[in-house]
Every structure is written in structure tokens, then in C-alpha cells.
Amino acid sequence: MRTATIGTAALSALTFLTAAAQADDIIDTVTVIGVTPLIGSQVDRNRVAAPVQTASSRQIDDSHALDLTAYMNRRVGSVYINDIQNNALQPDVNYRGFTASPLLGTPQGLSIYLDGMRLNQPFGDVVSWDLIPKEALAGMTLIPGSNPVFGENTLGGALALQTKDGFNYPGYGVELNYGSDSRRRIAASAASHSNNGLHWFATGNELRDDGWRDDSPTKARQFFGKLGWRNNATDVSLSAAYADTDLTGNGLQDVQLLNADYKSVYTKPDQTKNEAYLINLVVTHKLTETIALSGNAHYRNIDTRTFNGDINDDSLGESLYQPSAGELAALADAGYTGFPVSGETQANTPFPFWRCIANALTNEEPNEKCNGLANRTRTQQHDAGASVQLAFTAPLASLNNQLIVGVSGLKSKATFTQSSQFGYLLPDRSIQTVEGPGAFADGTQDSENAFDSRVDLNGDTTTSSAYFTDTLELSRLVQLTLSGRYDRTTVDNLDNITEAGEPGSLTAKHHFSRFNPALGVTFNPSEAFSGYVGYSEGSRAPSSIELGCADPENPCRLPNAMAGDPPLDQVVTRTVEVGARGQLAKRLAWNIGVFRADNRDDILFVADDTSGFGYFKNFGKTRRQGVELSANSQFGPLYVGANYTYLDATYRSNEELLGEGNSSNEEGPGFEGTIDVEPGDRIPLIPRHILKAFAAWDVTEQVSMNLDVINIGSSYARGNENNQHQAEAPYYVGPGEIGGYTVLNLGVEYRPMQALQLFAQVNNLLDREYYTAAQLGSTGFNANGEFVARPFNGPIVDGERPLLGSTFLAPGAPRSYWLGVKFSFAGDTKR
């Protein structure tokens, strides 16, 4: 109730400012956007049958957001963030209920392009936002719907990013930041061009901070450069980028422990290291007055390493300890002292680490005796691709027409390895690994209960595509756009541990192909009003990791274990858009639209527990539909705007899913079982209401201020797909949903001279505690943070005791600030 009141008050305040200000006419502008991933295929935005959103580098820079995702969260309509990793450079970016995430296991539904180069990675279609330098961006275009021209994974939309060059952004600059949690950031840029057509641009930055949660530091370096040449007919540029990041994001936390300490973490560490480089050659050439050629070729390499300290769920329910003679001898032979020589531990005391050490030394069921698990992975990805397209701008039967045809090919290779090592959790919930013949969870035959979590997988993916889009002006008022794309994808997995034909082998070859069409009509009777209606289809082929983890009988620890599984079908999305936009008396720009996107065979990751176990499956049908409203206006020195989205995301078919941690599961309180999902149940982590309002005020020629308000509605937790979970003592201690929240952000900027800019930015101004994501699961700790292997004394079912279920939450960042100074030389950058 309180968050809704705050959001309403903020919107009312902006409405009051709008009414009170002296109105000026909105400057008439024609915004052109790219209608394919490649540069050089632009049309008037009013001729696109969808509510396209754009942002320039100036808008991104003036927000003083840390990166592109932070800007989108604050200013772009229908976008919201799930901060599951709780690292500012690792967010799940959601648009209309579709996601672009750096986390394996997250259903991906947005395609991302940088100067025509696809940024979705081959292994899981994930997007590493930490590899994209903000200072390199000239602008962004967010295209809604399942537009087939943008290729695979364009289920909910496509984000096209453009980079700067020396012609449009000449000058030199450096920026320094310092702020909360010892955030230190330095960024520098330089660009120029010559009269003979040569141009160049270069930028680099380095970020260090301690993180607002316990033990969550960040280190990131990003570099980008572009060298090119152009004349009246040709533009050739070669871009290169390098990034080296070390990110600690300690993820979801048990609600019990968050109530005691908002900054605490469940287990640690959760570390991701990325090292990546790319090169991208882009060419545009005007063949004739009516024919233009464009193309690109790229190569990219990404090396990702992770180290995660997790709880070992197999140890839950194993608290009694009577040391055997063999264990005592093994400990003594290894040089340990101080271990108990007789007696049993009590049922609810912290798990004895001596038992873990002894069983690792003797290789006697260490998977049940060690409460910690250290998971290590390495993913090496290489992809190379090329695209070529021709744009024909010439009348068709006396009607104005633009036809674009293109082909593209992408070849990628991913190598994925992982291992899991047993250990025990220290009092601060960090992991201490153990050594010995039973230390690694690698399926050692000496232990009948050891499990095989090793993976050594090569995944080769090849995609060939052909596409077209044609915009025909039927009359001065009506334009028709017809588009289509054919994709053929081959995924070839090779298991380097288990040979083909043996049980559990990952070796398999899969083929997917589909033609996706789109049709759009725009109606432009005047400059003040236009309408549109569109239909589009998009698809996504399963990736190597999804094909390697699709068996409910063999759930995987993502991204840590896979087994040979039944094949998955590709996802197909059908989207309908209807809307109108325009200007009111040249003073207020507005947009209203409705959309519906139906997914068939949606690929979802069904979580088995909070430590990452689960499997991918095709879900019969899901739907995301809603209403979008936006308005903005310029009143002299004041710019105000707001957008609102009503988003209804539901399952549309009956399914049975794993429901560990869900109080309504069929096995009863405290036990693992399944839940039944019915049509109409809401999809977790998708809020129904998204409201954003913002204002920028040039107080004087030297001083400006900006305020933005983010109001996000409530949503259900993962694991509560049937929407029926309730907190029921004593077996379940957390709710099945998270409440809505409102965050206010304030910025102030002072420009004492043209070359100097001083600024301050405060996020979460009111210091609200809020949560952006949640998941149900079993916990190994009590409210005091003590490991409790067996929380209940009964009842016993099939030899197992009930577990304690909890809700794991992703807390939002508290109030934070940073101060900055920016110097610009040799001409102001064109932003």
C-alpha cells in the first residue's frame, strides 16, 4: 500500500509540474531507426508497427547511470530488473516479461546486437552485460515483439546498440567517480577525424568497488576502439573490444537471515570471471542512388570461470555422528588432532566438519557427510559470423517502396568443463574444501552414493539465415511492411567423458529450422496522430546446455552437471501489437498500445532446489500480454515524462512441475514433491504493474537536476508456479511472493565552464528495503545462521525426515551515492 502511494504521489507531482510550467512547442523531429541488425537500413519510426524506444548517448550520460542496464531500468518503459546475483554488472534485464540474463538456467527471450554483431552467447544464449562499455555507445534502439528480421531469440524484443565514431563524437575526455562501498571508476575517451575521411574512436574504463553486500567486490576493465574511413559513398570501420571482469555476486538469501542482516549472504563465494575480446568489420556502400550494400564480419572469444561455494543438499537430514575406528585412524594418519573420539553430536548442532574430513579421506559416502560443495566451471566460447544485405529504394508500381534482403551465417564452438569438490561450511558460511580420494563428486565407484557431476562438453552450433523486409507506401496515409526470415540451426554436442551410445552420454546432433513471418500496417493521417497494427513470429532453438539438461529424472546443477536427455523443441512466439501515438498541440508526445505474445514450447528451467539443481523442459503454452502508456513533454527548461505498463504473464496449459519448498506440493509439508500448474496461473518474477516517471530541470545554465521514480508491482517467487504457496509453521517460514516497491533516484549537475562537469547521483534516495526476485527452496540454516542438518524429529517417510522450507530473496541495493567530475577537451562531444 505504501509503495503504491509513493508512486502515485510522484506521478502526481510530475503532473503538477506539467500543468504549472509555461509550455513550449515540441520541436518537430523525424526519428529514424534501424529495421535490421545491420547498419544502413533506416526508416521513419512512425512507419514501424510497434512502439520502438530509443536513447542517445547524451540521455544515457546525463542519467549518470553506472551502465546501460541501469539506465534502462530507470528510464525505458516495460523494462525491469531482477537482481538475482546482486552485482550491479550482472542483472537480469526483463522487457515485457522476456529476459536477457547472464545466468545459465534463465529462459532467454531477447536478442542483443552491437553494430550488427549478435551479443547473445552460443552457450545458453546468455548476455554478459559486464562486457559492454557505456562510453562506447552512441545510442540504443529497443524494438518490441518477435520481429523475425532480428533472428533467433527475438521472442519479446530486440535491443540494437550503436557505437561511436570519430566523425560524430570528436573530442577528448576523462571522468572520475567515487562513492558508496568504495566505488572508484575512471573512464577516458578520445576521438577525431581527418579531411581525407579517416576517423577513429577509443575509450576505456576501470571500476572497483567493495559491493554493498558482505564479501561482494567487483573489478572490471573495458576497452573499445574503432578505426575507419568514409567518403560520400562508402564507410568502412574496424572495431575491437576487450573486457576483463571479476564479479562477486552472492545471490539469493534466506529470508530468515535477511531479517537479521540485510547485507548477509547465504553461502560464499559466488565468483564469475570473464575475459573477452572481439573484432567487428562493418562496411556500407552506396552502389547507386537506389541500391545500398551493407555487411559485417566478426570474431569473438569469451573465457568464463566460476567458483561457487554452495550448501550440499545431500547432507540435509544427516546430523548424527558416531566416529568409526577407520575414520579415527584416517584422521590421525593425516595429521589431524582435536577431533572427537566417542559420542554423538546432537540433532540440531552445527554439522561436524570432522565427519566430512574423515569421510573424504576414507571415501565413505562423503556426499552425505559434507555440508558444503565447491563448484568450479570453465566455459570457453568462440564464434564467428558474417552478414550481407542489399537495400533497394525505388518505386514499386508507382508506389514508394524500400526492400531489404540479406543473408547471414554464424558458427560457434563452446567447451564447458566443471567439477564439484566436497567441503564444509565455516561459521561465516564460506566453504572450506577437503582433500582425499572421496573429495571430488565425480562418481567414484568406491562409494555407492557418490554422484557424477563432472562435465566435459564440446558444443558446436551453426546457424544459416536469409531474411527480407519490404515497406510499401500504399498511400500518403498508409504503409505496409512485410517481413520474413528463415533460420536453420544445427547443435552438435560431443561428450568427452561418456562415449556416444552409453547411458547418460551428452553426444548428440540436433537440427532445427523454421520460417518466421511478420506483417505490419501503419496509418499516419497527420503529424499529430498515427496508428499501427502488427503481427510477428519469432523462434529460438535450444542451446547446447539446454539440450544437455532436459531430463527430470536426472536434474542438473547449473551450470555444473548434465546428463543425456530427451531432445527439446524450439520455442515459437506469436505477437500481436495494436496502438496509436502522436502529439497533443505540439506540446505533449504520447503513446498507447496493447500487445499479446503467445509462446509455444517455451523452454523453462524447473528448479529442484536453491543450490541450482533442476532441468530444462518445454512448457506447452505461456502468454504475456498487456497495455503500455507513455507521455513526455518539454516546458522550457523542464522535461517531464512517464510510462506505465500493465503486464499479465500467465501459463496457458496444464503442467506438472517440481515443487520443493512449495507448501502445496503433493508429498506433504517438508518433503519434495510436484505441483500442478493450471491455465491462468501467473508466471513467477513478472510484476503486473510497472510505472516510471522522470523529470529533468535546467535550474540555470550551469545547474541541472533530475529525478526519476521506479514503481514495480508484486510478483510470485520461482517455485510457486501454481501461486498457492503459503508460509505455514513450522515447515515453511517464507511467503510465496514478493511485494511491490518504489525507488527514487536524484541527480544534480554543475557546469562551471564548458569543459568541466561536476555531478552527484543518489540512488534509492529514501533508503527503502525491497526485493527484486525470490525462489522457494529448502534451507540448511536456522534464524541464527547456524547449520541445522535435521530441523525436525519426525515424521519419517521412506527413511527421510522433513526439511525446513524458506523463501530466498534478492534484496535491492540500499541508498547509495557517487560523486563525479568530467573533463572534456577539443570540442564538445556530439551526444
C-alpha positions, 0 to 999 in steps of 0.5 A: 500500500505504501509503495503504491502511494509513493508512486502515485504521489510522484506521478502526481507531482510530475503532473503538477509540474506539467500543468504549472510550467509555461509550455513550449512547442515540441520541436518537430523531429523525424526519428529514424531507426534501424529495421535490421541488425545491420547498419544502413537500413533506416526508416521513419519510426512512425512507419514501424508497427510497434512502439520502438524506444530509443536513447542517445548517448547524451540521455544515457550520460546525463542519467549518470547511470553506472551502465546501460542496464541501469539506465534502462531500468530507470528510464525505458518503459516495460523494462525491469530488473531482477537482481538475482546475483546482486552485482550491479554488472550482472542483472537480469534485464526483463522487457515485457516479461522476456529476459536477457540474463547472464545466468545459465538456467534463465529462459532467454527471450531477447536478442542483443546486437552491437553494430550488427554483431549478435551479443547473445552467447552460443552457450545458453544464449546468455548476455554478459552485460559486464562486457559492454562499455557505456562510453562506447555507445552512441545510442540504443534502439529497443524494438518490441515483439518477435520481429523475425528480421532480428533472428533467433531469440527475438521472442519479446524484443530486440535491443540494437546498440550503436557505437561511436565514431570519430566523425560524430563524437570528436573530442577528448575526455576523462571522468572520475567517480567515487562513492558508496562501498568504495566505488572508484571508476575512471573512464577516458575517451578520445576521438577525431577525424581527418579531411581525407575521411579517416576517423577513429574512436577509443575509450576505456574504463576501470571500476572497483568497488567493495559491493554493498553486500558482505564479501561482494567486490567487483573489478572490471576493465573495458576497452573499445576502439574503432578505426575507419574511413568514409567518403560520400559513398562508402564507410568502412570501420574496424572495431575491437573490444576487450573486457576483463571482469571479476564479479562477486555476486552472492545471490539469493538469501534466506529470508530468515537471515535477511531479517537479521542482516540485510547485507548477509549472504547465504553461502560464499563465494559466488565468483564469475570471471570473464575475459573477452575480446572481439573484432567487428568489420562493418562496411556500407556502400552506396552502389547507386542512388537506389541500391545500398550494400551493407555487411559485417564480419566478426570474431569473438572469444569469451573465457568464463570461470566460476567458483561457487561455494554452495550448501550440499543438499545431500547432507540435509537430514544427516546430523548424527555422528558416531566416529568409526575406528577407520575414520579415527585412524584416517584422521590421525594418519593425516595429521589431524588432532582435536577431533572427537573420539566417542559420542554423538553430536546432537540433532540440531548442532552445527554439522561436524566438519570432522565427519566430512574430513574423515569421510573424504579421506576414507571415501565413505559416502562423503556426499552425505557427510559434507555440508558444503560443495565447491563448484568450479566451471570453465566455459570457453566460447568462440564464434564467428559470423558474417552478414550481407544485405542489399537495400533497394529504394525505388518505386514499386508500381508507382508506389514508394517502396524500400526492400531489404534482403540479406543473408547471414551465417554464424558458427560457434564452438563452446567447451564447458568443463566443471567439477564439484569438490566436497567441503564444509561450511565455516561459521561465516558460511564460506566453504572450506574444501577437503582433500582425499580420494572421496573429495571430488563428486565425480562418481567414484565407484568406491562409494555407492552414493557418490554422484557424477557431476563432472562435465566435459562438453564440446558444443558446436552450433551453426546457424544459416539465415536469409531474411527480407523486409519490404515497406510499401507506401500504399498511400500518403496515409498508409504503409505496409511492411512485410517481413520474413526470415528463415533460420536453420540451426544445427547443435552438435554436442560431443561428450568427452567423458561418456562415449556416444551410445552409453547411458547418460552420454551428452553426444548428440546432433540436433537440427532445427529450422523454421520460417518466421513471418511478420506483417505490419500496417501503419496509418499516419493521417497527420503529424499529430496522430498515427496508428499501427497494427502488427503481427510477428513470429519469432523462434529460438532453438535450444542451446547446447546446455539446454539440450544437455539438461532436459531430463527430470529424472536426472536434474542438473546443477547449473551450470555444473552437471548434465546428463543425456536427455530427451531432445527439446523443441524450439520455442515459437512466439506469436505477437500481436501489437495494436496502438496509436501515438502522436502529439497533443498541440505540439506540446505533449508526445504520447503513446498507447498500445496493447500487445499479446505474445503467445509462446509455444514450447517455451523452454523453462528451467524447473528448479529442484532446489536453491543450490541450482539443481533442476532441468530444462523442459518445454512448457506447452503454452505461456502468454504475456500480454498487456497495455503500455502508456507513455507521455513526455513533454518539454516546458522550457527548461523542464522535461517531464515524462512517464510510462506505465505498463500493465503486464499479465504473464500467465501459463496457458496449459496444464503442467506438472512441475517440481515443487520443493519448498512449495507448501502445496506440493503433493508429498506433504509439508517438508518433503519434495514433491510436484505441483500442478500448474493450471491455465491462468496461473501467473508466471513467477518474477513478472510484476503486473504493474510497472510505472516510471516517471522522470523529470529533468530541470535546467535550474540555470545554465550551469545547474541541472537536476533530475529525478526519476521514480521506479514503481514495480508491482508484486510478483510470485517467487520461482517455485510457486508456479501454481501461486498457492504457496503459503508460509505455514509453521513450522515447515515453511517460514517464507511467503510465496511472493514478493511485494511491490516497491518504489525507488527514487533516484536524484541527480544534480549537475554543475557546469562551471565552464564548458569543459568541466562537469561536476555531478552527484547521483543518489540512488534509492534516495529514501533508503527503502528495503525491497526485493527484486526476485525470490525462489522457494527452496529448502534451507540448511540454516536456522534464524541464527545462521547456524547449520541445522542438518535435521530441523525436525524429529519426525515424521519419517517417510521412506527413511527421510525426515522433513526439511525446513522450507524458506523463501530466498530473496534478492534484496535491492541495493540500499541508498547509495551515492557517487560523486563525479567530475568530467573533463572534456577537451577539443570540442564538445562531444556530439551526444 
